[in-house]
Amino acid sequence: MTGDTDNTSPYLVSTDWLAQHLGAPGVAIVDASWHLPTVNRNGAEEFANAHIPGAVFFDIDAIADHSTDLPHMLPDPVAFASAVRKLGIGDGMKVVVYDSLGLFSAPRVWWTFRAFGKRDVAVLDGGLPKWIAEGRPVAEGEAIPQPRHFTARLDHALVASLDDMRAASARASAPGGPQIIDARSAPRFRGDELEPRPGLRSGHIPGARNLPWGNLVSDGRLKPQAELEAAFAAAGYDPARPVVTTCGSGVTASILALGLAVIGRDAVPVYDGSWSEWGMRPELPIATGTN
């Protein structure tokens, strides 16, 4: 990795690197901007107003499984391949993902591509805010990509299901058992705050540990590797044990998965349904407080 990123990782690229590769035929730039419903921002509209030249917009809510009431769940491989083909992203291309907050929703799309078998995919360190702050060029309007062939195969090792989480929760306290790390804020994890999505109980999956995603990010950038390692250690993370990440709806859990990848834990599954699924199921146990 070259450029100004604090982390030397194949999962991050610097703004310098991307500026040098703008227009390269083998590089696909993806704007993955997504906002919580409560902030009243529209990623697609913002993309049309300003985006990195050559980028296409990946709509997390549109490229999703629409047969479920759960938010932005992974689509099936056929639907994903079709959507990505229309975005002009093909086999053999390097995918660089960014978002308009610096580092928020881009890791979700980074993880999504990896879940469908794409390995050469990275997140732009600092995202659009850093790009613009450095005076780099932006474009406006809609993207009109040339369709390309894309092969999607779901890698089940990177996706945790409800059954997987039931099993992980049951074994979390056993010696060498799996670790569940929850990226939500501490008050939500403890059950002290109501969930932003209606109808969800408050609390967390029994056996989970809390590492709020913001603890890994500074000024819209992933913190340096030593600080990431310290944050995971403070949350009780043991590199020798299995680990899965979760959050409210599978977006910020992907930030934890990216952070773990940067510190050397390459293939961490994300619980796609996250608390949107677990919290709405009255038959599932919940825990409150810090443990």
N, C-alpha and C positions, 0 to 999 in steps of 0.2 A: 504494500500500500504506500502510495506517495501522497504528499499534500499536507494539510494542516490538521488532520484529525488527531486527537489525543490517543486513540486506540489503533494499534496495528492489527487489523482483523479483516478477513475476507468478507465479513458481513457488513462492513462500513466502507463508504467511499467519501472522499473529501470533495468540497466544492471545487478545489483546484483540479482534481482528477476529472470531474464531470465537465468542467469548462473546456478541458483539453480534448474531451471526447464527444462534444456536441456534434450531432450530425453523423457520427460514425455509424455505418450500416449495421454493425453487430451489437449496438447498445440501444435498449428500449428504456425510455424514461417514463415513469408512471407516477402521476399525482394521485395519492391515496387519501386526500384530505377528507375527513369525516368529523362531524361535531356532535356532541350530545344534544338531544332534542331541546334541552333546557336553555341552550345558549342562542338559539334562533339564528344560526348561520347555515348557509347552503354551500357545500363544497363545490358542486357543479357550477353554480353561478360565479363563485369566486375564481374557479378555473378559467371560465370564459373571460374574466376581467384581467387575469394575470397568471401566467404559468411559465415554467422553464421551456424555452424553445424546443419543439419536437416532442414534448410530453403528451401523453394521453391520460384521460381521466378514468380511474377505476372506482366505480360506485359500489361501496361495500354493501349497501342495502339492496342494490339491484342485482349484483352478481352474487346471488344467495339462494338458499332453498326456500321457495315460496309455498311449500306444502305444509309448513309448520308456522305456528304463531310465535315461535322464538325468534328473536332479532338476529338478522344477518348470519344465519348458520351457513356452513359450507354447502355449496351446491354439489350435485353429483359430477363426476369427472367429465361426462359428455357436455353438460351445460357450461362447466367452467372452460373447457377447451373451445367451445363455440364462442363464448364471450371474449376470451383472450385472443382468439384468431381475428375477431372483428376489430380488436384494438391494435392489430398489426404486430403482435408479439409472437415470434415464431421459435421453433426449436433451434437451439444453438446460439441464441442471443443472450447477452448479459442484461439482466433487468436491474435497474436502479429505481428505488421507490423513495418518494419524499412526501411530506405533508406540509400544510400551511401553518402549523403550530411549532414546527421545529422537530419535535419527536413526540408523536401521540398515536396517530392511526397508521402511520407507515409500517411499523413492525407487524401489524395485523396482516397487511397485504404481503409483506415479506414472508411471514409464516404461511399464509395461504398458498403462495407459489411453491414454497418448499413442501407443503402438505400434498400438492399435486405433482411432485416429482422434480420440480425445477430446482437445481442446486446452485446455479450461477446467478444468485440474486442478492442484492445488498441494499442497505438503507443509506440515503444521503445524510451525512453527519451535519446537523444543524438545519436541514430542510430548506424550505423556501425563505424563511426569515433571514437566515445567514446568507443565502444566495443574493437576496435583494439588498441586504445591508452592505454587501461588498460591491454593489454597483454593477452586478452582472446583468445580462440582457433578460428581458421577459417578453413573452408574446401574449396576444389576446385572441379571442374567438374560439370556435370549436375546432377540435382536431379532426382531420380527415385521413386516417391511416389507411395503408394498403394492407388488406388481409393477408395473413401468413398462416402456415400450418403449425399447429401447436398440439403436442401430445400430452395428455394429462392422465396420470395414474395415481390414485390416492395412496399415500404412504400412511398406513394405519398406525405406525409407530409414533407419528407426530400428532395424532388426534385422540384425545381421551373422550370416551363416551360416558353416559350416566352410569352404566354398569361398571366401567373402569373406575369411576370415582367412588362408587359404593365399596368396591373391593379395596381401593386405596385408603379410604376412611377407616374401614374395619381393621386394616393392618398398620395404620400409621404409628401406633404406639408400640408395635412389636420390634424387637431388635432387628436392625437392618431393613425395616419396613419402609414403604414409600413415603415421600415428603410431599405435602400439598402446600403450595405457597400462593397466597391470595394477594392480588395487587390492589385491592380496594383500599380506601382510606381507613385509618384506624377506627374512627367512630362507626363506620358502616360495618367493619369486621366485628367489632365488639357487640354490635346490635344496639348501639346508643342512638343511631339515626335511622329514620325511615328510609327505605330504598327509593330511589328516584322513579323506578318503574312501578306502576300501580299493581297491587295484588301480591307483592312479594313480602315474605316474612323477613324479619331482621335477624342478623347473626351470620354464622359461617358454617362451613362443612366441619363436622367434628374431626379433630386431629390436624386441622390446617394451621399453618403459621402465617403471620401477616408481614408483608413487605410492600408498603404502598409504592406504587410505580414512580411517584415523584421523587422518591429517595434515590432513584437511579439516574435522574435527569437534572441537569443544571443549564439554565439559559437555552433550553430547547435542544440540548445535546446530551448524548449519553456520557456519563461521567467517565473519567479515566479508569483503566482496568483495576488498579489497586483499590480505588474507591468502590468500584462495583463489588469486588471480592469482599471488602469490609462490610458493605451493606448486606450482602447475602449471609456472611458469617454472623452478623448481629441478629439476623432473623432466625438463626439456628440451622442454617443450611449445611448439610454434610455432603461433600462431593462424592463420598463413597456409596451413597444410597440413591435409589431411584427418586425422581422428582417429577412433578406435574404442576403446571401453573393454572390459576383460575382468577376470575375477577367478576365484574357485573355481567358482561355479555360477550366475553372473549376478545375484546380489543386490547385493554391494558395488560391482560395476561400475556399477550404477545411481546410487550415491552420486557417483561421478566424473561421470556424465552430468548429474546435477543441478547439481553444482558448476560444470561447464562452461556449463550453461544460464544460471546466475546471473551468470557473468562475460561472457555475451553470445554463447556458442556454442550456438545453440538446438537444433539437430537432430543430436545425436550418436548414432550407432548403438551398441548394446550387443551383445556377442557372447553370445548366449543360452546356448549350450552351455558356453562358457568352459573352464576347465581340466578340468572334469569330462568334457568331450568330448575335447579335444586331448590331455590327459594319459593317456587310456586307449587311444589309437590308436598302436600300435607303429610304424606306417609313417610317422608324422609326426615331423619333427625337433624336438628340444628344445635349449634353451641353458641353461647354468648360469652362476653368477657374476653380476656386476652388469650385464653387457651381453648 
